[in-house]
Amino acid sequence: MDVHKELDTRGLNCPLPILKTKKMLAEMQSGEVLRVVSTDPGSMRDFQAFARQTGNELVEQISAGAEFVHVLKRR
């Protein structure tokens, strides 16, 4: 899958990763893919709730050590 943009939210805690993601998705076209890297363990459930509430598709979530990767497709 092609990733169109990437967002680094390492070191930021809730709600900043979600707020920055929301802002970046607003600048993207429908169908484009955003990859977000976070170090906030709560981001796993936060991004699931965010996708449900906004209608954006949560394509993938990966936990890699202390980092959490979230891949979203813009609605």
N, C-alpha and C positions, 0 to 999 in steps of 0.2 A: 504494500500500500504506500502510495506517495504521501509524504508529509510536506505540507505547504509552508507551515511556520512552526517554530519551536519557541517555547517559553521556559525560561529558567527561574523557578521560584524557590531555589535552594536557600535555606536559612530563614524563610518567611513562614509565619504561623497563621492559622485561620484568623480572620477571613481573607487575608491578603492573596493567597494563591487563587482563590475563587474570583475575587474582584479583578485581579489582573487578567485571568482567563476570560472573564465576561467581556472586559474591554477589548481584548485582542480578537475574540470571536466576532464582536460587533463590526470590526474592520475587515472581516473576511467574507468571501462569497459563499453562497450556499453550496454544500458538497465538499468544500475544502477541509483539510485535515490539520489539526493542531496537536502537537506533542508537548506535554507539560511535564517538567521534572520538578519534584518536590522532595523536601526532607521531613515534612510534617506527617507523622503516622496517621493523624486524623484525616488526612487528605483522601484516603481510600474511600471512606464513607461519604465525605463531603462531596467528592466528584460524582459519586453515584446519585446522591440527592440532587445535585446541581443539574445533572443530565435529565433526570425525571421531571424536574420543575421547569426546565427551559425547552425541552423537546430536542436538544442536541443529542446526538448518538454517542454514547460512551463505547468506543470500538474495542478498547483494550486497557487493562490495568496490569502493571507489572511491579512486583516488589523485588528490588535488587539491593540487598544489604540495607543500608540506611537511606536509600533513595527509592522513590515511588514515581513510576511513570504512568501518565494518563494520556490516552489518545482519544481525541474527540473529533467527531465529524459535524461540521456546521449544518444546522437545519436549513 
